[in-house]
Amino acid sequence: MSKKALKLAGTLALSGLLLAGCGSGSNSSNAAKTGSGEGEEVKLTFWDENSGPDRTPIWEKLIEDFEKENPNITVEYVGLPKDEAKSKLDAAIAANDTPDVASLQSSWLPEFSIRGALLPLDDYLKDSELKELINEGAIEFNKEIVQDGKLYGIPYTQNLDILWIREDVFAENNLDAPETWDDFFTDVDKLTTDDMYGYTIRGGAGGSLQLQRLMYAYSGITEYVDKDGKATVNDPKHVEFLEKYFALYQKNTPKSDITNGYKEMVAVFDTGKAAILHHNIGSFGEHSKSLEADQFEAVPLPKSTEGNYVAEGGNTIGISAFANTDHPEEAWKLVEFLNSASSQSYWNEKIGQIPTNSDVLSEDWIKDAQHIKVAFDVYDDPDTELYQPPFYLPDYRSILDNKVDPGIQAVMSGDKTVEAFLDEWAKAIEDSKVKYDDAMN
C-alpha cells in the first residue's frame, strides 16, 4: 500500500474539526435470506469484543435506543472479555453459529472474510447517508486489507497509542513531558522511588500489540514486511530498543508486570503506583474515574530515531454483520444506527477515542478533550508516517497472541534473549507470508 493511502487511512482531517447466546439462523443459506416486513418481530444478537463495566453499559444504552426506534427488532447483547473474544469468535465461525452483528477489530477482517464469515456491506453503504459521513480513508483501509477488496466492517472509532503521564508527579519533580526516547528512559529512572515505579510494562495478554507499536514508533521503520518477504520486527533498531525497554523490568516497574494484562497495568497507574503508562487514548475513561483532571495527561509517543512520529495504520474498530444472519436488512439497520453521529458521539466521548463520523467532529467534547487533541496533532503532522502490519495474513493475530505474548514473558523472565525473541517472531511472520503467497498463487 502506498504511503499516501496509508496516511489517509489513519488520518481524520483536522480541517473537518475546525470547519464545523449466539446468532440466529446459522443453518440458512445466503440466497434465501431477505429482510423482514416492518411488522414482523425480529431478534438479533450483538457481540461486543471488549466487554466490561466501562463499555457494556454504553452498548446496552445504544441498543435500548435502537430498539425504541425499531420496535419490531429486539437485540440480545453478548459481552466477550477482550482477551477471549477472538477465540470465541473463531469457535462460533467454525461451528457455523455466529452472531448477527458484532464489534470487530479491523485486524480480524482479513481472516474472517477469507473464512466466508462476514456479510459484504458495500451495497448497503452505497445507499446510506453514512456514505458521505464515515471517514473515507478508514473505509478504504478496511477494503484494502481483505483479499477480495470488499467492505466487511464500518469503523466507528479510531485509536492512537500514546503515553499517559502523572502530570502532578512530573510537576513536583520539575520535569517536562518526554519528547524523545532518551527523555522517556531518563524520566522513568528519575521517577522511580520507594513509593512509585517510573513505568509499568504490559507483560501479560495483549502485550504484543503494544510492544510492536513502541518498536516502530522508536525505529521509524514503515515496512512490516519488505518487498522480499522479510519481516522487519528483528531489525537491529528494534533489538536496541527492547534491550533498553526490558531492562526497566523490576528495576523501574512492578515485578507483577510479567503477567499483568490491560486491567492490571491500568490499575497500577490509576492507583498512583506508576508515573508513566503506555496505552492508547481509549483508556481515558478509566483514568478519569480514578484521577482528577490535573493529575494526568496524554502525550505522544516520542518521535522516532528518524525524527518523526510513526504510528500503526488501521487502528480502528468497526461494526460488522455476519453472513449467517437470517435478517440482513435488520442487521444493517443496527450497523447503520451504531455508526450514526449520535451513537458514535456517545460511545467515543465515554471511552475517549476518535469518532469516524464527520458530523461528530464539531462537537464541543471533541474540541475540549486534551487527549483527542494529542491524537490529531500526531495524525495531522505532515511528517507522520504509518506502518501497516500484515493484517492480510490469516494467522497474524494468532502469531501475536500465541507466540509473541509468551515470548515477551520469556524475555522478562530471562529465559530468552531479545534477539532470539525477535528472530522467532520474524520467522513466524515470514513463514506465514510464504504460506499465504503459495495459497494465493
C-alpha positions as CSV (number, residue, x, y, z in Angstrom):
1,M,0.0,0.0,0.0
2,S,1.3,3.5,-0.8
3,K,2.3,5.9,1.8
4,K,-0.4,8.2,0.7
5,A,-3.1,5.5,1.1
6,L,-1.7,4.5,4.5
7,K,-1.7,8.0,5.7
8,L,-5.3,8.6,4.5
9,A,-6.4,5.5,6.3
10,G,-5.0,6.7,9.6
11,T,-6.0,10.3,9.5
12,L,-9.1,12.2,10.3
13,A,-8.5,15.6,8.7
14,L,-8.2,18.4,11.3
15,S,-9.9,20.7,8.8
16,G,-13.1,18.8,9.4
17,L,-12.8,19.6,13.0
18,L,-12.1,23.2,12.5
19,L,-14.9,23.7,10.0
20,A,-17.5,22.7,11.8
21,G,-26.1,-16.6,23.3
22,C,-25.2,-17.0,19.7
23,G,-26.6,-15.8,16.4
24,S,-29.8,-16.8,14.8
25,G,-30.3,-18.7,11.6
26,S,-26.9,-20.4,11.3
27,N,-28.4,-23.1,9.0
28,S,-29.9,-20.7,6.5
29,S,-28.4,-20.2,3.0
30,N,-27.4,-16.6,2.0
31,A,-29.6,-16.9,-1.1
32,A,-32.8,-17.4,0.9
33,K,-32.2,-14.5,3.3
34,T,-34.4,-11.4,2.9
35,G,-35.4,-8.5,5.0
36,S,-38.5,-9.0,7.3
37,G,-41.6,-6.9,6.9
38,E,-42.0,-3.9,9.1
39,G,-44.4,-5.6,11.5
40,E,-42.6,-8.9,11.8
41,E,-40.8,-9.5,15.1
42,V,-37.1,-9.9,14.6
43,K,-34.4,-10.9,17.1
44,L,-30.8,-10.0,16.5
45,T,-27.7,-10.9,18.6
46,F,-24.9,-8.4,19.0
47,W,-21.4,-9.4,20.3
48,D,-19.1,-6.9,21.9
49,E,-15.4,-7.8,21.6
50,N,-14.3,-5.8,24.6
51,S,-16.9,-6.1,27.3
52,G,-16.6,-4.9,30.9
53,P,-18.0,-2.5,33.5
54,D,-17.0,0.6,31.4
55,R,-18.1,-0.5,28.0
56,T,-21.0,-2.8,28.5
57,P,-23.4,-0.2,29.8
58,I,-22.6,2.0,26.8
59,W,-23.6,-0.7,24.4
60,E,-26.7,-1.5,26.4
61,K,-27.8,2.1,26.2
62,L,-27.3,2.3,22.5
63,I,-29.2,-1.0,21.9
64,E,-32.0,0.3,24.0
65,D,-32.2,3.5,21.9
66,F,-32.1,1.3,18.7
67,E,-35.0,-0.8,19.9
68,K,-37.1,2.3,20.7
69,E,-36.6,3.4,17.1
70,N,-37.2,-0.1,15.7
71,P,-40.0,-1.6,17.9
72,N,-40.2,-4.8,15.9
73,I,-36.5,-5.6,16.5
74,T,-35.0,-6.8,19.7
75,V,-31.3,-7.1,20.2
76,E,-29.6,-9.6,22.6
77,Y,-26.3,-8.2,23.8
78,V,-23.4,-10.7,24.4
79,G,-20.3,-9.3,26.0
80,L,-17.0,-11.0,25.3
81,P,-13.9,-10.4,27.5
82,K,-11.3,-8.7,25.4
83,D,-8.7,-11.5,25.9
84,E,-11.2,-14.2,24.9
85,A,-13.1,-12.5,22.2
86,K,-11.1,-13.7,19.2
87,S,-11.1,-17.3,20.3
88,K,-14.8,-17.3,20.9
89,L,-15.5,-15.8,17.5
90,D,-13.2,-18.3,15.9
91,A,-15.2,-21.1,17.6
92,A,-18.5,-19.6,16.5
93,I,-17.4,-19.4,12.9
94,A,-16.1,-23.0,13.0
95,A,-19.5,-24.1,14.4
96,N,-21.4,-22.0,11.8
97,D,-23.2,-20.4,14.7
98,T,-22.2,-16.7,14.6
99,P,-24.0,-13.6,15.9
100,D,-25.9,-11.3,13.5
101,V,-23.8,-8.2,14.3
102,A,-20.6,-7.6,16.2
103,S,-17.9,-5.1,17.1
104,L,-14.7,-6.4,15.5
105,Q,-11.1,-5.2,15.4
106,S,-10.0,-4.3,11.9
107,S,-7.1,-6.7,12.1
108,W,-9.6,-9.6,12.3
109,L,-11.4,-8.8,9.0
110,P,-9.0,-10.4,6.6
111,E,-9.1,-13.8,8.3
112,F,-12.9,-13.7,9.0
113,S,-13.6,-12.7,5.4
114,I,-11.4,-15.5,3.9
115,R,-13.4,-17.9,6.1
116,G,-16.6,-16.6,4.5
117,A,-18.0,-15.5,7.9
118,L,-18.9,-11.8,7.1
119,L,-21.6,-10.1,5.1
120,P,-20.3,-7.6,2.5
121,L,-21.6,-4.1,3.3
122,D,-20.7,-2.3,0.1
123,D,-24.2,-2.1,-1.4
124,Y,-25.7,-1.2,1.9
125,L,-23.3,1.7,2.5
126,K,-23.8,2.9,-1.1
127,D,-27.4,3.6,-0.4
128,S,-26.9,5.0,3.1
129,E,-26.4,8.6,4.3
130,L,-23.3,7.2,6.1
131,K,-21.6,7.0,2.8
132,E,-20.7,10.8,2.9
133,L,-20.1,10.8,6.7
134,I,-17.7,7.9,7.6
135,N,-14.0,8.8,7.2
136,E,-13.2,7.7,3.6
137,G,-9.6,6.7,4.4
138,A,-10.8,4.3,7.2
139,I,-13.4,2.7,4.8
140,E,-10.8,2.3,2.1
141,F,-8.3,0.8,4.5
142,N,-10.8,-1.9,5.6
143,K,-11.3,-2.8,1.9
144,E,-7.6,-2.8,1.1
145,I,-6.6,-5.3,3.8
146,V,-9.0,-8.0,2.7
147,Q,-8.3,-10.4,-0.2
148,D,-11.5,-9.6,-2.3
149,G,-11.5,-5.8,-1.7
150,K,-15.0,-5.7,-0.2
151,L,-16.2,-3.8,2.8
152,Y,-16.7,-6.0,5.8
153,G,-16.8,-3.5,8.6
154,I,-17.9,0.1,9.2
155,P,-15.3,1.7,11.6
156,Y,-17.0,3.6,14.4
157,T,-13.8,4.5,16.4
158,Q,-10.2,5.2,15.8
159,N,-7.4,5.0,18.3
160,L,-3.8,6.0,18.8
161,D,-1.1,4.7,21.2
162,I,0.2,7.4,23.5
163,L,1.9,7.8,26.9
164,W,-0.3,8.7,29.9
165,I,1.8,10.6,32.5
166,R,1.1,11.7,36.0
167,E,1.1,15.4,35.4
168,D,1.2,16.2,39.0
169,V,4.2,14.0,39.7
170,F,6.1,15.4,36.7
171,A,5.4,18.9,38.1
172,E,6.5,18.0,41.6
173,N,9.8,16.8,40.1
174,N,10.2,19.8,37.8
175,L,10.1,17.5,34.7
176,D,8.6,18.2,31.3
177,A,6.8,15.5,29.4
178,P,9.2,13.3,27.5
179,E,9.7,14.4,23.9
180,T,12.5,12.0,22.9
181,W,13.1,8.3,23.8
182,D,16.2,9.4,25.8
183,D,13.8,11.7,27.8
184,F,11.5,8.7,28.3
185,F,14.1,6.4,29.7
186,T,15.6,9.2,31.8
187,D,12.2,10.2,33.3
188,V,11.3,6.6,34.1
189,D,14.5,6.3,36.1
190,K,14.1,9.7,37.9
191,L,10.5,9.0,38.8
192,T,11.2,5.6,40.3
193,T,11.2,6.0,44.1
194,D,10.4,3.9,47.2
195,D,6.7,4.9,46.7
196,M,6.3,4.8,43.0
197,Y,7.5,3.0,39.9
198,G,8.6,5.1,37.0
199,Y,6.7,2.8,34.5
200,T,4.6,-0.3,34.1
201,I,5.0,-2.9,31.3
202,R,2.2,-5.0,29.9
203,G,3.8,-8.4,30.1
204,G,0.5,-10.4,30.0
205,A,-2.2,-10.9,27.3
206,G,-2.2,-8.3,24.6
207,G,1.3,-7.1,25.3
208,S,2.5,-7.9,21.8
209,L,0.3,-5.3,20.2
210,Q,1.6,-2.6,22.4
211,L,5.2,-3.7,22.1
212,Q,5.2,-3.6,18.3
213,R,3.7,-0.1,18.3
214,L,6.5,1.0,20.6
215,M,9.2,-0.7,18.5
216,Y,8.1,1.0,15.2
217,A,7.5,4.3,17.0
218,Y,11.1,4.2,18.1
219,S,12.8,2.9,14.9
220,G,10.9,4.9,12.3
221,I,10.6,1.8,10.1
222,T,7.5,1.9,8.0
223,E,7.6,-1.6,6.4
224,Y,6.5,-4.5,8.5
225,V,7.3,-7.0,5.7
226,D,9.5,-5.8,2.9
227,K,9.2,-6.5,-0.8
228,D,11.3,-9.6,-0.5
229,G,9.1,-11.0,2.2
230,K,11.5,-10.3,5.1
231,A,9.9,-9.1,8.3
232,T,11.4,-6.1,10.0
233,V,10.5,-6.9,13.6
234,N,14.0,-8.2,14.2
235,D,15.7,-5.1,12.8
236,P,18.8,-4.0,14.8
237,K,17.0,-0.9,15.9
238,H,14.2,-3.0,17.5
239,V,16.8,-5.1,19.3
240,E,18.4,-1.9,20.5
241,F,15.1,-0.5,21.8
242,L,13.9,-3.7,23.5
243,E,17.1,-4.3,25.3
244,K,16.7,-0.9,27.0
245,Y,13.0,-1.4,27.4
246,F,13.0,-4.8,29.1
247,A,15.9,-3.6,31.3
248,L,13.3,-1.5,33.1
249,Y,11.5,-4.6,34.4
250,Q,11.8,-4.9,38.2
251,K,14.2,-2.0,38.4
252,N,11.7,0.6,37.4
253,T,8.5,-1.5,37.2
254,P,6.5,-3.8,39.4
255,K,7.5,-7.5,39.4
256,S,3.9,-8.4,38.6
257,D,4.2,-6.8,35.2
258,I,5.3,-10.1,33.8
259,T,1.7,-11.3,33.9
260,N,-0.2,-8.0,34.1
261,G,-2.7,-7.6,31.3
262,Y,-4.6,-4.4,30.5
263,K,-6.7,-4.1,33.6
264,E,-3.8,-4.8,36.0
265,M,-1.5,-2.4,34.1
266,V,-4.1,0.4,34.1
267,A,-4.7,-0.2,37.8
268,V,-1.0,0.3,38.6
269,F,-1.2,3.7,37.0
270,D,-4.6,4.8,38.3
271,T,-3.8,3.9,41.9
272,G,-0.7,6.0,41.9
273,K,1.9,3.2,41.7
274,A,3.4,4.2,38.4
275,A,4.2,7.6,36.9
276,I,4.1,6.7,33.2
277,L,1.9,4.3,31.3
278,H,1.9,3.3,27.6
279,H,-1.6,2.5,26.3
280,N,-3.9,4.5,24.0
281,I,-6.4,7.3,24.2
282,G,-9.2,4.8,24.8
283,S,-8.3,4.3,28.4
284,F,-9.2,7.9,29.2
285,G,-12.5,7.0,30.7
286,E,-10.9,4.7,33.3
287,H,-8.2,7.2,34.2
288,S,-10.8,10.0,34.7
289,K,-12.7,7.9,37.2
290,S,-9.7,7.4,39.4
291,L,-7.7,10.6,38.9
292,E,-8.5,14.3,38.8
293,A,-8.2,16.2,35.6
294,D,-5.0,17.9,36.7
295,Q,-3.3,14.7,37.8
296,F,-2.9,13.0,34.4
297,E,-2.5,13.9,30.7
298,A,-1.8,12.4,27.4
299,V,1.4,12.9,25.5
300,P,2.5,11.5,22.1
301,L,4.9,8.6,22.0
302,P,8.3,10.2,21.4
303,K,9.4,10.8,17.8
304,S,11.4,8.1,16.1
305,T,15.1,8.0,15.7
306,E,14.3,9.4,12.2
307,G,12.8,12.5,13.8
308,N,9.1,11.9,13.0
309,Y,6.1,10.3,14.5
310,V,5.4,6.7,13.4
311,A,2.1,5.0,14.2
312,E,0.2,1.9,13.3
313,G,-2.2,2.3,10.4
314,G,-5.7,0.8,10.6
315,N,-6.0,1.2,14.4
316,T,-9.8,1.1,14.2
317,I,-12.7,-1.0,15.4
318,G,-15.8,-1.4,13.3
319,I,-19.3,-2.9,13.3
320,S,-19.7,-6.0,11.1
321,A,-22.7,-8.2,10.0
322,F,-22.2,-11.9,9.7
323,A,-23.1,-13.9,6.6
324,N,-25.2,-16.3,8.5
325,T,-27.8,-13.8,9.7
326,D,-31.4,-14.6,8.8
327,H,-32.1,-10.8,8.8
328,P,-29.5,-8.9,6.8
329,E,-31.7,-5.8,6.3
330,E,-32.3,-5.5,10.1
331,A,-28.7,-6.3,10.8
332,W,-27.7,-3.4,8.5
333,K,-30.1,-1.2,10.4
334,L,-28.2,-1.9,13.6
335,V,-24.8,-1.4,11.9
336,E,-26.1,1.9,10.5
337,F,-27.5,3.0,13.8
338,L,-24.3,2.3,15.7
339,N,-22.4,4.4,13.3
340,S,-24.8,7.4,13.4
341,A,-23.5,10.6,14.7
342,S,-25.4,10.3,18.0
343,S,-24.2,6.8,18.6
344,Q,-20.6,7.4,17.7
345,S,-20.6,10.6,19.8
346,Y,-22.0,8.8,22.8
347,W,-19.6,5.8,22.6
348,N,-16.4,7.8,21.8
349,E,-17.0,10.5,24.3
350,K,-17.5,7.9,27.1
351,I,-14.4,5.9,26.1
352,G,-12.2,8.8,24.9
353,Q,-11.5,7.8,21.3
354,I,-11.9,9.4,17.9
355,P,-15.2,9.1,16.1
356,T,-15.1,8.4,12.3
357,N,-18.4,10.1,11.6
358,S,-17.6,13.6,10.4
359,D,-20.8,15.1,11.9
360,V,-19.3,14.5,15.4
361,L,-16.1,16.4,14.8
362,S,-17.5,19.8,15.5
363,E,-19.0,18.8,18.9
364,D,-17.6,20.6,22.0
365,W,-16.4,17.5,23.7
366,I,-14.1,16.8,20.7
367,K,-12.7,20.4,20.9
368,D,-12.2,20.3,24.6
369,A,-10.6,16.8,25.0
370,Q,-6.9,17.2,25.6
371,H,-6.1,13.6,24.6
372,I,-8.1,13.9,21.4
373,K,-6.1,17.0,20.5
374,V,-2.9,15.0,21.0
375,A,-4.2,12.4,18.6
376,F,-5.0,15.0,16.0
377,D,-1.6,16.6,16.5
378,V,0.1,13.3,15.6
379,Y,-2.2,12.2,12.8
380,D,-2.2,15.7,11.2
381,D,1.6,16.2,11.4
382,P,2.8,16.3,7.8
383,D,5.8,14.2,8.7
384,T,3.9,11.4,10.5
385,E,4.3,8.0,8.9
386,L,2.1,5.0,9.3
387,Y,3.2,1.4,9.1
388,Q,0.8,-1.4,8.2
389,P,1.0,-4.8,9.9
390,P,0.3,-7.8,7.7
391,F,-3.4,-7.9,8.7
392,Y,-4.0,-10.0,5.5
393,L,-2.1,-13.0,6.9
394,P,-4.8,-15.3,8.3
395,D,-2.7,-16.2,11.3
396,Y,-1.2,-12.7,12.0
397,R,-3.2,-12.3,15.3
398,S,-2.6,-15.9,16.2
399,I,1.1,-15.3,16.0
400,L,0.9,-12.3,18.2
401,D,-1.3,-14.0,20.8
402,N,0.2,-17.4,20.9
403,K,3.9,-16.8,20.1
404,V,4.8,-13.2,20.8
405,D,2.9,-12.7,24.1
406,P,4.6,-15.8,25.7
407,G,7.9,-14.6,24.1
408,I,7.6,-11.3,26.0
409,Q,7.3,-13.2,29.3
410,A,10.3,-15.4,28.3
411,V,12.4,-12.3,27.8
412,M,11.2,-10.7,31.1
413,S,12.0,-13.9,33.0
414,G,15.5,-14.1,31.5
415,D,14.7,-17.3,29.7
416,K,15.2,-15.8,26.2
417,T,17.3,-13.0,24.7
418,V,15.7,-10.1,23.0
419,E,17.5,-11.1,19.8
420,A,16.2,-14.7,19.9
421,F,12.7,-13.5,20.7
422,L,12.6,-11.1,17.7
423,D,14.2,-13.7,15.3
424,E,11.4,-16.2,16.2
425,W,8.8,-13.5,15.8
426,A,10.2,-12.5,12.4
427,K,10.4,-16.2,11.2
428,A,6.8,-16.8,12.2
429,I,5.6,-13.8,10.1
430,E,7.9,-14.8,7.2
431,D,6.7,-18.4,7.2
432,S,3.1,-17.2,7.3
433,K,3.7,-14.9,4.3
434,V,5.2,-17.8,2.3
435,K,2.1,-19.9,3.0
436,Y,-0.2,-17.1,2.1
437,D,1.6,-16.3,-1.2
438,D,1.6,-20.0,-2.1
439,A,-2.2,-20.2,-1.4
440,M,-2.9,-17.1,-3.4
441,N,-0.8,-18.1,-6.5
